[in-house]
Amino acid sequence: MVLNRLRVMASPSGSPHDLRDTLAFSAAHSILPDVTPISLDQAPAALDAMAAGRGGGRSVISFG
């Protein structure tokens, strides 16, 4: 990330207390996120698709 001058960005969406409440609510009501797990090798293709407007949802890099 450093050599390519890439950065990870996020937007704050509340305090740690708000996050805890939100996660507790989601767990209590069985609300699960709709994500597509991808490998680190698939990340460039996912970024290209997102830049082209064909992202189609949320991709999550899985390191497991």
PDBQT receptor file of N, H, CA, C and O in Angstrom, charges set to zero:
ATOM      1  N   MET A   1       0.827  -1.187   0.000  1.00  0.00    +0.000 N 
ATOM      2  CA  MET A   1       0.000   0.000   0.000  1.00  0.00    +0.000 C 
ATOM      3  C   MET A   1       0.869   1.248   0.000  1.00  0.00    +0.000 C 
ATOM      4  O   MET A   1       0.506   2.255  -0.609  1.00  0.00    +0.000 OA
ATOM      5  N   VAL A   2       1.996   1.195   0.667  1.00  0.00    +0.000 N 
ATOM      6  H   VAL A   2       2.291   0.378   1.161  1.00  0.00    +0.000 HD
ATOM      7  CA  VAL A   2       2.856   2.374   0.763  1.00  0.00    +0.000 C 
ATOM      8  C   VAL A   2       3.492   2.689  -0.582  1.00  0.00    +0.000 C 
ATOM      9  O   VAL A   2       3.447   3.836  -1.027  1.00  0.00    +0.000 OA
ATOM     10  N   LEU A   3       4.086   1.695  -1.240  1.00  0.00    +0.000 N 
ATOM     11  H   LEU A   3       4.123   0.764  -0.878  1.00  0.00    +0.000 HD
ATOM     12  CA  LEU A   3       4.785   1.950  -2.495  1.00  0.00    +0.000 C 
ATOM     13  C   LEU A   3       3.839   2.384  -3.608  1.00  0.00    +0.000 C 
ATOM     14  O   LEU A   3       4.219   3.168  -4.477  1.00  0.00    +0.000 OA
ATOM     15  N   ASN A   4       2.628   1.886  -3.585  1.00  0.00    +0.000 N 
ATOM     16  H   ASN A   4       2.319   1.249  -2.878  1.00  0.00    +0.000 HD
ATOM     17  CA  ASN A   4       1.648   2.273  -4.603  1.00  0.00    +0.000 C 
ATOM     18  C   ASN A   4       0.838   3.498  -4.204  1.00  0.00    +0.000 C 
ATOM     19  O   ASN A   4      -0.051   3.937  -4.933  1.00  0.00    +0.000 OA
ATOM     20  N   ARG A   5       1.162   4.044  -3.032  1.00  0.00    +0.000 N 
ATOM     21  H   ARG A   5       1.885   3.688  -2.440  1.00  0.00    +0.000 HD
ATOM     22  CA  ARG A   5       0.466   5.222  -2.501  1.00  0.00    +0.000 C 
ATOM     23  C   ARG A   5      -1.037   5.003  -2.399  1.00  0.00    +0.000 C 
ATOM     24  O   ARG A   5      -1.833   5.901  -2.675  1.00  0.00    +0.000 OA
ATOM     25  N   LEU A   6      -1.407   3.792  -1.997  1.00  0.00    +0.000 N 
ATOM     26  H   LEU A   6      -0.761   3.063  -1.773  1.00  0.00    +0.000 HD
ATOM     27  CA  LEU A   6      -2.809   3.470  -1.779  1.00  0.00    +0.000 C 
ATOM     28  C   LEU A   6      -3.150   3.738  -0.321  1.00  0.00    +0.000 C 
ATOM     29  O   LEU A   6      -2.262   3.778   0.531  1.00  0.00    +0.000 OA
ATOM     30  N   ARG A   7      -4.409   3.918  -0.038  1.00  0.00    +0.000 N 
ATOM     31  H   ARG A   7      -5.131   3.885  -0.729  1.00  0.00    +0.000 HD
ATOM     32  CA  ARG A   7      -4.827   4.121   1.346  1.00  0.00    +0.000 C 
ATOM     33  C   ARG A   7      -6.197   3.507   1.567  1.00  0.00    +0.000 C 
ATOM     34  O   ARG A   7      -6.993   3.361   0.639  1.00  0.00    +0.000 OA
ATOM     35  N   VAL A   8      -6.447   3.161   2.786  1.00  0.00    +0.000 N 
ATOM     36  H   VAL A   8      -5.801   3.280   3.540  1.00  0.00    +0.000 HD
ATOM     37  CA  VAL A   8      -7.737   2.621   3.183  1.00  0.00    +0.000 C 
ATOM     38  C   VAL A   8      -8.505   3.756   3.836  1.00  0.00    +0.000 C 
ATOM     39  O   VAL A   8      -7.982   4.455   4.704  1.00  0.00    +0.000 OA
ATOM     40  N   MET A   9      -9.741   3.933   3.415  1.00  0.00    +0.000 N 
ATOM     41  H   MET A   9     -10.166   3.365   2.710  1.00  0.00    +0.000 HD
ATOM     42  CA  MET A   9     -10.555   5.013   3.969  1.00  0.00    +0.000 C 
ATOM     43  C   MET A   9     -11.865   4.442   4.492  1.00  0.00    +0.000 C 
ATOM     44  O   MET A   9     -12.361   3.423   4.011  1.00  0.00    +0.000 OA
ATOM     45  N   ALA A  10     -12.392   5.109   5.461  1.00  0.00    +0.000 N 
ATOM     46  H   ALA A  10     -11.989   5.936   5.852  1.00  0.00    +0.000 HD
ATOM     47  CA  ALA A  10     -13.689   4.725   6.011  1.00  0.00    +0.000 C 
ATOM     48  C   ALA A  10     -14.395   5.999   6.460  1.00  0.00    +0.000 C 
ATOM     49  O   ALA A  10     -13.781   7.061   6.565  1.00  0.00    +0.000 OA
ATOM     50  N   SER A  11     -15.646   5.881   6.713  1.00  0.00    +0.000 N 
ATOM     51  H   SER A  11     -16.145   5.018   6.627  1.00  0.00    +0.000 HD
ATOM     52  CA  SER A  11     -16.378   7.030   7.224  1.00  0.00    +0.000 C 
ATOM     53  C   SER A  11     -16.903   6.690   8.615  1.00  0.00    +0.000 C 
ATOM     54  O   SER A  11     -17.512   5.639   8.817  1.00  0.00    +0.000 OA
ATOM     55  N   PRO A  12     -16.668   7.571   9.556  1.00  0.00    +0.000 N 
ATOM     56  CA  PRO A  12     -17.163   7.294  10.908  1.00  0.00    +0.000 C 
ATOM     57  C   PRO A  12     -18.689   7.292  10.925  1.00  0.00    +0.000 C 
ATOM     58  O   PRO A  12     -19.335   8.126  10.292  1.00  0.00    +0.000 OA
ATOM     59  N   SER A  13     -19.236   6.357  11.649  1.00  0.00    +0.000 N 
ATOM     60  H   SER A  13     -18.711   5.679  12.164  1.00  0.00    +0.000 HD
ATOM     61  CA  SER A  13     -20.700   6.268  11.661  1.00  0.00    +0.000 C 
ATOM     62  C   SER A  13     -21.245   6.164  13.076  1.00  0.00    +0.000 C 
ATOM     63  O   SER A  13     -22.304   5.576  13.296  1.00  0.00    +0.000 OA
ATOM     64  N   GLY A  14     -20.537   6.723  14.018  1.00  0.00    +0.000 N 
ATOM     65  H   GLY A  14     -19.677   7.200  13.839  1.00  0.00    +0.000 HD
ATOM     66  CA  GLY A  14     -21.032   6.699  15.387  1.00  0.00    +0.000 C 
ATOM     67  C   GLY A  14     -19.933   6.356  16.372  1.00  0.00    +0.000 C 
ATOM     68  O   GLY A  14     -18.795   6.070  16.001  1.00  0.00    +0.000 OA
ATOM     69  N   SER A  15     -20.301   6.391  17.602  1.00  0.00    +0.000 N 
ATOM     70  H   SER A  15     -21.226   6.623  17.904  1.00  0.00    +0.000 HD
ATOM     71  CA  SER A  15     -19.356   6.117  18.672  1.00  0.00    +0.000 C 
ATOM     72  C   SER A  15     -19.224   4.604  18.887  1.00  0.00    +0.000 C 
ATOM     73  O   SER A  15     -20.027   3.835  18.360  1.00  0.00    +0.000 OA
ATOM     74  N   PRO A  16     -18.225   4.176  19.652  1.00  0.00    +0.000 N 
ATOM     75  CA  PRO A  16     -18.135   2.750  19.990  1.00  0.00    +0.000 C 
ATOM     76  C   PRO A  16     -19.409   2.236  20.678  1.00  0.00    +0.000 C 
ATOM     77  O   PRO A  16     -19.803   1.087  20.478  1.00  0.00    +0.000 OA
ATOM     78  N   HIS A  17     -20.046   3.084  21.484  1.00  0.00    +0.000 N 
ATOM     79  H   HIS A  17     -19.726   4.018  21.646  1.00  0.00    +0.000 HD
ATOM     80  CA  HIS A  17     -21.300   2.704  22.138  1.00  0.00    +0.000 C 
ATOM     81  C   HIS A  17     -22.393   2.478  21.086  1.00  0.00    +0.000 C 
ATOM     82  O   HIS A  17     -23.154   1.515  21.180  1.00  0.00    +0.000 OA
ATOM     83  N   ASP A  18     -22.471   3.366  20.084  1.00  0.00    +0.000 N 
ATOM     84  H   ASP A  18     -21.853   4.148  20.008  1.00  0.00    +0.000 HD
ATOM     85  CA  ASP A  18     -23.456   3.197  19.006  1.00  0.00    +0.000 C 
ATOM     86  C   ASP A  18     -23.221   1.903  18.246  1.00  0.00    +0.000 C 
ATOM     87  O   ASP A  18     -24.166   1.190  17.909  1.00  0.00    +0.000 OA
ATOM     88  N   LEU A  19     -21.959   1.604  17.978  1.00  0.00    +0.000 N 
ATOM     89  H   LEU A  19     -21.191   2.183  18.251  1.00  0.00    +0.000 HD
ATOM     90  CA  LEU A  19     -21.635   0.373  17.269  1.00  0.00    +0.000 C 
ATOM     91  C   LEU A  19     -22.044  -0.850  18.079  1.00  0.00    +0.000 C 
ATOM     92  O   LEU A  19     -22.602  -1.799  17.529  1.00  0.00    +0.000 OA
ATOM     93  N   ARG A  20     -21.776  -0.833  19.356  1.00  0.00    +0.000 N 
ATOM     94  H   ARG A  20     -21.323  -0.062  19.802  1.00  0.00    +0.000 HD
ATOM     95  CA  ARG A  20     -22.155  -1.953  20.229  1.00  0.00    +0.000 C 
ATOM     96  C   ARG A  20     -23.669  -2.142  20.206  1.00  0.00    +0.000 C 
ATOM     97  O   ARG A  20     -24.146  -3.273  20.109  1.00  0.00    +0.000 OA
ATOM     98  N   ASP A  21     -24.430  -1.047  20.293  1.00  0.00    +0.000 N 
ATOM     99  H   ASP A  21     -24.042  -0.129  20.371  1.00  0.00    +0.000 HD
ATOM    100  CA  ASP A  21     -25.894  -1.132  20.258  1.00  0.00    +0.000 C 
ATOM    101  C   ASP A  21     -26.389  -1.661  18.910  1.00  0.00    +0.000 C 
ATOM    102  O   ASP A  21     -27.312  -2.473  18.850  1.00  0.00    +0.000 OA
ATOM    103  N   THR A  22     -25.765  -1.192  17.843  1.00  0.00    +0.000 N 
ATOM    104  H   THR A  22     -25.015  -0.532  17.892  1.00  0.00    +0.000 HD
ATOM    105  CA  THR A  22     -26.168  -1.629  16.504  1.00  0.00    +0.000 C 
ATOM    106  C   THR A  22     -25.909  -3.117  16.315  1.00  0.00    +0.000 C 
ATOM    107  O   THR A  22     -26.752  -3.834  15.777  1.00  0.00    +0.000 OA
ATOM    108  N   LEU A  23     -24.739  -3.581  16.758  1.00  0.00    +0.000 N 
ATOM    109  H   LEU A  23     -24.054  -2.998  17.194  1.00  0.00    +0.000 HD
ATOM    110  CA  LEU A  23     -24.427  -5.004  16.635  1.00  0.00    +0.000 C 
ATOM    111  C   LEU A  23     -25.344  -5.860  17.506  1.00  0.00    +0.000 C 
ATOM    112  O   LEU A  23     -25.755  -6.946  17.097  1.00  0.00    +0.000 OA
ATOM    113  N   ALA A  24     -25.659  -5.378  18.689  1.00  0.00    +0.000 N 
ATOM    114  H   ALA A  24     -25.324  -4.495  19.021  1.00  0.00    +0.000 HD
ATOM    115  CA  ALA A  24     -26.577  -6.119  19.568  1.00  0.00    +0.000 C 
ATOM    116  C   ALA A  24     -27.965  -6.209  18.933  1.00  0.00    +0.000 C 
ATOM    117  O   ALA A  24     -28.601  -7.262  18.981  1.00  0.00    +0.000 OA
ATOM    118  N   PHE A  25     -28.436  -5.113  18.339  1.00  0.00    +0.000 N 
ATOM    119  H   PHE A  25     -27.920  -4.258  18.300  1.00  0.00    +0.000 HD
ATOM    120  CA  PHE A  25     -29.741  -5.105  17.673  1.00  0.00    +0.000 C 
ATOM    121  C   PHE A  25     -29.745  -6.093  16.508  1.00  0.00    +0.000 C 
ATOM    122  O   PHE A  25     -30.682  -6.872  16.341  1.00  0.00    +0.000 OA
ATOM    123  N   SER A  26     -28.672  -6.046  15.699  1.00  0.00    +0.000 N 
ATOM    124  H   SER A  26     -27.910  -5.412  15.835  1.00  0.00    +0.000 HD
ATOM    125  CA  SER A  26     -28.575  -6.950  14.549  1.00  0.00    +0.000 C 
ATOM    126  C   SER A  26     -28.575  -8.411  14.995  1.00  0.00    +0.000 C 
ATOM    127  O   SER A  26     -29.240  -9.250  14.387  1.00  0.00    +0.000 OA
ATOM    128  N   ALA A  27     -27.832  -8.710  16.055  1.00  0.00    +0.000 N 
ATOM    129  H   ALA A  27     -27.293  -8.028  16.549  1.00  0.00    +0.000 HD
ATOM    130  CA  ALA A  27     -27.782 -10.083  16.558  1.00  0.00    +0.000 C 
ATOM    131  C   ALA A  27     -29.139 -10.519  17.104  1.00  0.00    +0.000 C 
ATOM    132  O   ALA A  27     -29.559 -11.655  16.885  1.00  0.00    +0.000 OA
ATOM    133  N   ALA A  28     -29.822  -9.629  17.807  1.00  0.00    +0.000 N 
ATOM    134  H   ALA A  28     -29.480  -8.705  17.985  1.00  0.00    +0.000 HD
ATOM    135  CA  ALA A  28     -31.114  -9.967  18.405  1.00  0.00    +0.000 C 
ATOM    136  C   ALA A  28     -32.178 -10.237  17.343  1.00  0.00    +0.000 C 
ATOM    137  O   ALA A  28     -33.123 -10.987  17.588  1.00  0.00    +0.000 OA
ATOM    138  N   HIS A  29     -32.027  -9.625  16.155  1.00  0.00    +0.000 N 
ATOM    139  H   HIS A  29     -31.259  -9.016  15.956  1.00  0.00    +0.000 HD
ATOM    140  CA  HIS A  29     -33.033  -9.766  15.102  1.00  0.00    +0.000 C 
ATOM    141  C   HIS A  29     -32.523 -10.572  13.909  1.00  0.00    +0.000 C 
ATOM    142  O   HIS A  29     -33.132 -10.559  12.839  1.00  0.00    +0.000 OA
ATOM    143  N   SER A  30     -31.401 -11.273  14.098  1.00  0.00    +0.000 N 
ATOM    144  H   SER A  30     -30.907 -11.283  14.967  1.00  0.00    +0.000 HD
ATOM    145  CA  SER A  30     -30.820 -12.123  13.044  1.00  0.00    +0.000 C 
ATOM    146  C   SER A  30     -30.610 -11.374  11.742  1.00  0.00    +0.000 C 
ATOM    147  O   SER A  30     -30.869 -11.909  10.664  1.00  0.00    +0.000 OA
ATOM    148  N   ILE A  31     -30.142 -10.138  11.836  1.00  0.00    +0.000 N 
ATOM    149  H   ILE A  31     -29.931  -9.703  12.712  1.00  0.00    +0.000 HD
ATOM    150  CA  ILE A  31     -29.841  -9.337  10.654  1.00  0.00    +0.000 C 
ATOM    151  C   ILE A  31     -28.386  -9.594  10.282  1.00  0.00    +0.000 C 
ATOM    152  O   ILE A  31     -27.478  -9.322  11.068  1.00  0.00    +0.000 OA
ATOM    153  N   LEU A  32     -28.172 -10.116   9.087  1.00  0.00    +0.000 N 
ATOM    154  H   LEU A  32     -28.909 -10.337   8.448  1.00  0.00    +0.000 HD
ATOM    155  CA  LEU A  32     -26.832 -10.420   8.613  1.00  0.00    +0.000 C 
ATOM    156  C   LEU A  32     -26.505  -9.567   7.396  1.00  0.00    +0.000 C 
ATOM    157  O   LEU A  32     -27.384  -9.295   6.579  1.00  0.00    +0.000 OA
ATOM    158  N   PRO A  33     -25.249  -9.141   7.262  1.00  0.00    +0.000 N 
ATOM    159  CA  PRO A  33     -24.874  -8.346   6.089  1.00  0.00    +0.000 C 
ATOM    160  C   PRO A  33     -24.827  -9.226   4.843  1.00  0.00    +0.000 C 
ATOM    161  O   PRO A  33     -24.546 -10.422   4.928  1.00  0.00    +0.000 OA
ATOM    162  N   ASP A  34     -25.102  -8.632   3.699  1.00  0.00    +0.000 N 
ATOM    163  H   ASP A  34     -25.330  -7.660   3.630  1.00  0.00    +0.000 HD
ATOM    164  CA  ASP A  34     -25.023  -9.329   2.421  1.00  0.00    +0.000 C 
ATOM    165  C   ASP A  34     -23.664  -8.994   1.814  1.00  0.00    +0.000 C 
ATOM    166  O   ASP A  34     -23.499  -7.944   1.193  1.00  0.00    +0.000 OA
ATOM    167  N   VAL A  35     -22.694  -9.886   1.995  1.00  0.00    +0.000 N 
ATOM    168  H   VAL A  35     -22.828 -10.739   2.500  1.00  0.00    +0.000 HD
ATOM    169  CA  VAL A  35     -21.338  -9.645   1.510  1.00  0.00    +0.000 C 
ATOM    170  C   VAL A  35     -20.861 -10.839   0.692  1.00  0.00    +0.000 C 
ATOM    171  O   VAL A  35     -21.371 -11.952   0.828  1.00  0.00    +0.000 OA
ATOM    172  N   THR A  36     -19.881 -10.584  -0.153  1.00  0.00    +0.000 N 
ATOM    173  H   THR A  36     -19.467  -9.681  -0.263  1.00  0.00    +0.000 HD
ATOM    174  CA  THR A  36     -19.242 -11.628  -0.935  1.00  0.00    +0.000 C 
ATOM    175  C   THR A  36     -17.790 -11.726  -0.477  1.00  0.00    +0.000 C 
ATOM    176  O   THR A  36     -17.013 -10.795  -0.691  1.00  0.00    +0.000 OA
ATOM    177  N   PRO A  37     -17.411 -12.848   0.153  1.00  0.00    +0.000 N 
ATOM    178  CA  PRO A  37     -16.018 -13.000   0.547  1.00  0.00    +0.000 C 
ATOM    179  C   PRO A  37     -15.134 -13.203  -0.688  1.00  0.00    +0.000 C 
ATOM    180  O   PRO A  37     -15.483 -13.971  -1.584  1.00  0.00    +0.000 OA
ATOM    181  N   ILE A  38     -14.003 -12.520  -0.731  1.00  0.00    +0.000 N 
ATOM    182  H   ILE A  38     -13.719 -11.896  -0.003  1.00  0.00    +0.000 HD
ATOM    183  CA  ILE A  38     -13.053 -12.672  -1.829  1.00  0.00    +0.000 C 
ATOM    184  C   ILE A  38     -11.654 -12.849  -1.234  1.00  0.00    +0.000 C 
ATOM    185  O   ILE A  38     -11.412 -12.510  -0.075  1.00  0.00    +0.000 OA
ATOM    186  N   SER A  39     -10.749 -13.379  -2.038  1.00  0.00    +0.000 N 
ATOM    187  H   SER A  39     -10.945 -13.654  -2.979  1.00  0.00    +0.000 HD
ATOM    188  CA  SER A  39      -9.358 -13.512  -1.597  1.00  0.00    +0.000 C 
ATOM    189  C   SER A  39      -8.625 -12.212  -1.923  1.00  0.00    +0.000 C 
ATOM    190  O   SER A  39      -9.121 -11.382  -2.685  1.00  0.00    +0.000 OA
ATOM    191  N   LEU A  40      -7.464 -12.049  -1.351  1.00  0.00    +0.000 N 
ATOM    192  H   LEU A  40      -7.061 -12.723  -0.732  1.00  0.00    +0.000 HD
ATOM    193  CA  LEU A  40      -6.667 -10.856  -1.612  1.00  0.00    +0.000 C 
ATOM    194  C   LEU A  40      -6.309 -10.773  -3.099  1.00  0.00    +0.000 C 
ATOM    195  O   LEU A  40      -6.225  -9.680  -3.659  1.00  0.00    +0.000 OA
ATOM    196  N   ASP A  41      -6.101 -11.921  -3.732  1.00  0.00    +0.000 N 
ATOM    197  H   ASP A  41      -6.170 -12.810  -3.277  1.00  0.00    +0.000 HD
ATOM    198  CA  ASP A  41      -5.789 -11.935  -5.164  1.00  0.00    +0.000 C 
ATOM    199  C   ASP A  41      -6.950 -11.436  -6.020  1.00  0.00    +0.000 C 
ATOM    200  O   ASP A  41      -6.738 -10.949  -7.131  1.00  0.00    +0.000 OA
ATOM    201  N   GLN A  42      -8.168 -11.552  -5.513  1.00  0.00    +0.000 N 
ATOM    202  H   GLN A  42      -8.340 -11.947  -4.611  1.00  0.00    +0.000 HD
ATOM    203  CA  GLN A  42      -9.352 -11.094  -6.259  1.00  0.00    +0.000 C 
ATOM    204  C   GLN A  42      -9.646  -9.614  -6.041  1.00  0.00    +0.000 C 
ATOM    205  O   GLN A  42     -10.505  -9.053  -6.721  1.00  0.00    +0.000 OA
ATOM    206  N   ALA A  43      -8.960  -8.981  -5.118  1.00  0.00    +0.000 N 
ATOM    207  H   ALA A  43      -8.263  -9.436  -4.565  1.00  0.00    +0.000 HD
ATOM    208  CA  ALA A  43      -9.248  -7.580  -4.788  1.00  0.00    +0.000 C 
ATOM    209  C   ALA A  43      -9.082  -6.633  -5.978  1.00  0.00    +0.000 C 
ATOM    210  O   ALA A  43      -9.948  -5.780  -6.175  1.00  0.00    +0.000 OA
ATOM    211  N   PRO A  44      -8.015  -6.736  -6.785  1.00  0.00    +0.000 N 
ATOM    212  CA  PRO A  44      -7.910  -5.811  -7.929  1.00  0.00    +0.000 C 
ATOM    213  C   PRO A  44      -9.097  -5.905  -8.885  1.00  0.00    +0.000 C 
ATOM    214  O   PRO A  44      -9.580  -4.883  -9.374  1.00  0.00    +0.000 OA
ATOM    215  N   ALA A  45      -9.565  -7.111  -9.154  1.00  0.00    +0.000 N 
ATOM    216  H   ALA A  45      -9.173  -7.941  -8.757  1.00  0.00    +0.000 HD
ATOM    217  CA  ALA A  45     -10.730  -7.268 -10.045  1.00  0.00    +0.000 C 
ATOM    218  C   ALA A  45     -11.976  -6.671  -9.412  1.00  0.00    +0.000 C 
ATOM    219  O   ALA A  45     -12.791  -6.063 -10.105  1.00  0.00    +0.000 OA
ATOM    220  N   ALA A  46     -12.132  -6.839  -8.098  1.00  0.00    +0.000 N 
ATOM    221  H   ALA A  46     -11.469  -7.334  -7.536  1.00  0.00    +0.000 HD
ATOM    222  CA  ALA A  46     -13.287  -6.263  -7.409  1.00  0.00    +0.000 C 
ATOM    223  C   ALA A  46     -13.232  -4.737  -7.464  1.00  0.00    +0.000 C 
ATOM    224  O   ALA A  46     -14.260  -4.087  -7.658  1.00  0.00    +0.000 OA
ATOM    225  N   LEU A  47     -12.047  -4.164  -7.295  1.00  0.00    +0.000 N 
ATOM    226  H   LEU A  47     -11.212  -4.692  -7.137  1.00  0.00    +0.000 HD
ATOM    227  CA  LEU A  47     -11.900  -2.706  -7.384  1.00  0.00    +0.000 C 
ATOM    228  C   LEU A  47     -12.180  -2.216  -8.800  1.00  0.00    +0.000 C 
ATOM    229  O   LEU A  47     -12.825  -1.182  -8.977  1.00  0.00    +0.000 OA
ATOM    230  N   ASP A  48     -11.707  -2.938  -9.806  1.00  0.00    +0.000 N 
ATOM    231  H   ASP A  48     -11.184  -3.778  -9.662  1.00  0.00    +0.000 HD
ATOM    232  CA  ASP A  48     -11.983  -2.567 -11.197  1.00  0.00    +0.000 C 
ATOM    233  C   ASP A  48     -13.476  -2.602 -11.482  1.00  0.00    +0.000 C 
ATOM    234  O   ASP A  48     -14.006  -1.697 -12.127  1.00  0.00    +0.000 OA
ATOM    235  N   ALA A  49     -14.162  -3.643 -11.005  1.00  0.00    +0.000 N 
ATOM    236  H   ALA A  49     -13.732  -4.378 -10.482  1.00  0.00    +0.000 HD
ATOM    237  CA  ALA A  49     -15.607  -3.754 -11.208  1.00  0.00    +0.000 C 
ATOM    238  C   ALA A  49     -16.334  -2.603 -10.524  1.00  0.00    +0.000 C 
ATOM    239  O   ALA A  49     -17.268  -2.030 -11.084  1.00  0.00    +0.000 OA
ATOM    240  N   MET A  50     -15.902  -2.267  -9.313  1.00  0.00    +0.000 N 
ATOM    241  H   MET A  50     -15.143  -2.732  -8.858  1.00  0.00    +0.000 HD
ATOM    242  CA  MET A  50     -16.534  -1.174  -8.584  1.00  0.00    +0.000 C 
ATOM    243  C   MET A  50     -16.325   0.159  -9.317  1.00  0.00    +0.000 C 
ATOM    244  O   MET A  50     -17.253   0.961  -9.420  1.00  0.00    +0.000 OA
ATOM    245  N   ALA A  51     -15.115   0.393  -9.823  1.00  0.00    +0.000 N 
ATOM    246  H   ALA A  51     -14.362  -0.259  -9.739  1.00  0.00    +0.000 HD
ATOM    247  CA  ALA A  51     -14.830   1.630 -10.561  1.00  0.00    +0.000 C 
ATOM    248  C   ALA A  51     -15.650   1.726 -11.834  1.00  0.00    +0.000 C 
ATOM    249  O   ALA A  51     -15.996   2.821 -12.276  1.00  0.00    +0.000 OA
ATOM    250  N   ALA A  52     -15.963   0.568 -12.429  1.00  0.00    +0.000 N 
ATOM    251  H   ALA A  52     -15.682  -0.322 -12.070  1.00  0.00    +0.000 HD
ATOM    252  CA  ALA A  52     -16.761   0.540 -13.655  1.00  0.00    +0.000 C 
ATOM    253  C   ALA A  52     -18.263   0.549 -13.384  1.00  0.00    +0.000 C 
ATOM    254  O   ALA A  52     -19.066   0.532 -14.317  1.00  0.00    +0.000 OA
ATOM    255  N   GLY A  53     -18.644   0.577 -12.102  1.00  0.00    +0.000 N 
ATOM    256  H   GLY A  53     -17.993   0.591 -11.344  1.00  0.00    +0.000 HD
ATOM    257  CA  GLY A  53     -20.068   0.619 -11.772  1.00  0.00    +0.000 C 
ATOM    258  C   GLY A  53     -20.735  -0.733 -11.759  1.00  0.00    +0.000 C 
ATOM    259  O   GLY A  53     -21.963  -0.817 -11.775  1.00  0.00    +0.000 OA
ATOM    260  N   ARG A  54     -19.941  -1.810 -11.729  1.00  0.00    +0.000 N 
ATOM    261  H   ARG A  54     -18.944  -1.742 -11.715  1.00  0.00    +0.000 HD
ATOM    262  CA  ARG A  54     -20.533  -3.132 -11.692  1.00  0.00    +0.000 C 
ATOM    263  C   ARG A  54     -20.154  -3.885 -10.419  1.00  0.00    +0.000 C 
ATOM    264  O   ARG A  54     -20.060  -5.112 -10.426  1.00  0.00    +0.000 OA
ATOM    265  N   GLY A  55     -19.942  -3.167  -9.349  1.00  0.00    +0.000 N 
ATOM    266  H   GLY A  55     -20.018  -2.170  -9.343  1.00  0.00    +0.000 HD
ATOM    267  CA  GLY A  55     -19.546  -3.789  -8.092  1.00  0.00    +0.000 C 
ATOM    268  C   GLY A  55     -20.564  -4.795  -7.581  1.00  0.00    +0.000 C 
ATOM    269  O   GLY A  55     -20.190  -5.884  -7.145  1.00  0.00    +0.000 OA
ATOM    270  N   GLY A  56     -21.821  -4.454  -7.627  1.00  0.00    +0.000 N 
ATOM    271  H   GLY A  56     -22.125  -3.570  -7.981  1.00  0.00    +0.000 HD
ATOM    272  CA  GLY A  56     -22.880  -5.377  -7.277  1.00  0.00    +0.000 C 
ATOM    273  C   GLY A  56     -22.975  -5.757  -5.810  1.00  0.00    +0.000 C 
ATOM    274  O   GLY A  56     -23.482  -6.834  -5.497  1.00  0.00    +0.000 OA
ATOM    275  N   GLY A  57     -22.521  -4.939  -4.928  1.00  0.00    +0.000 N 
ATOM    276  H   GLY A  57     -22.110  -4.064  -5.182  1.00  0.00    +0.000 HD
ATOM    277  CA  GLY A  57     -22.634  -5.236  -3.511  1.00  0.00    +0.000 C 
ATOM    278  C   GLY A  57     -21.327  -5.021  -2.776  1.00  0.00    +0.000 C 
ATOM    279  O   GLY A  57     -20.444  -4.303  -3.244  1.00  0.00    +0.000 OA
ATOM    280  N   ARG A  58     -21.217  -5.645  -1.633  1.00  0.00    +0.000 N 
ATOM    281  H   ARG A  58     -21.935  -6.229  -1.252  1.00  0.00    +0.000 HD
ATOM    282  CA  ARG A  58     -20.022  -5.467  -0.801  1.00  0.00    +0.000 C 
ATOM    283  C   ARG A  58     -19.149  -6.713  -0.864  1.00  0.00    +0.000 C 
ATOM    284  O   ARG A  58     -19.606  -7.832  -0.635  1.00  0.00    +0.000 OA
ATOM    285  N   SER A  59     -17.894  -6.485  -1.180  1.00  0.00    +0.000 N 
ATOM    286  H   SER A  59     -17.523  -5.575  -1.366  1.00  0.00    +0.000 HD
ATOM    287  CA  SER A  59     -16.915  -7.557  -1.180  1.00  0.00    +0.000 C 
ATOM    288  C   SER A  59     -16.052  -7.389   0.064  1.00  0.00    +0.000 C 
ATOM    289  O   SER A  59     -15.681  -6.273   0.425  1.00  0.00    +0.000 OA
ATOM    290  N   VAL A  60     -15.738  -8.497   0.712  1.00  0.00    +0.000 N 
ATOM    291  H   VAL A  60     -16.040  -9.404   0.419  1.00  0.00    +0.000 HD
ATOM    292  CA  VAL A  60     -14.936  -8.493   1.917  1.00  0.00    +0.000 C 
ATOM    293  C   VAL A  60     -13.759  -9.414   1.703  1.00  0.00    +0.000 C 
ATOM    294  O   VAL A  60     -13.932 -10.583   1.360  1.00  0.00    +0.000 OA
ATOM    295  N   ILE A  61     -12.549  -8.888   1.906  1.00  0.00    +0.000 N 
ATOM    296  H   ILE A  61     -12.408  -7.938   2.184  1.00  0.00    +0.000 HD
ATOM    297  CA  ILE A  61     -11.358  -9.705   1.744  1.00  0.00    +0.000 C 
ATOM    298  C   ILE A  61     -11.249 -10.636   2.941  1.00  0.00    +0.000 C 
ATOM    299  O   ILE A  61     -11.251 -10.199   4.092  1.00  0.00    +0.000 OA
ATOM    300  N   SER A  62     -11.155 -11.920   2.650  1.00  0.00    +0.000 N 
ATOM    301  H   SER A  62     -11.154 -12.275   1.715  1.00  0.00    +0.000 HD
ATOM    302  CA  SER A  62     -11.042 -12.928   3.679  1.00  0.00    +0.000 C 
ATOM    303  C   SER A  62      -9.613 -13.453   3.720  1.00  0.00    +0.000 C 
ATOM    304  O   SER A  62      -9.093 -13.940   2.717  1.00  0.00    +0.000 OA
ATOM    305  N   PHE A  63      -8.985 -13.350   4.886  1.00  0.00    +0.000 N 
ATOM    306  H   PHE A  63      -9.408 -12.954   5.701  1.00  0.00    +0.000 HD
ATOM    307  CA  PHE A  63      -7.606 -13.795   5.034  1.00  0.00    +0.000 C 
ATOM    308  C   PHE A  63      -7.528 -15.179   5.683  1.00  0.00    +0.000 C 
ATOM    309  O   PHE A  63      -6.439 -15.645   6.019  1.00  0.00    +0.000 OA
ATOM    310  N   GLY A  64      -8.682 -15.837   5.860  1.00  0.00    +0.000 N 
ATOM    311  H   GLY A  64      -9.566 -15.458   5.587  1.00  0.00    +0.000 HD
ATOM    312  CA  GLY A  64      -8.700 -17.117   6.561  1.00  0.00    +0.000 C 
ATOM    313  C   GLY A  64      -8.456 -18.242   5.732  1.00  0.00    +0.000 C 
ATOM    314  O   GLY A  64      -8.447 -19.374   6.214  1.00  0.00    +0.000 OA
TER     315      GLY A  64
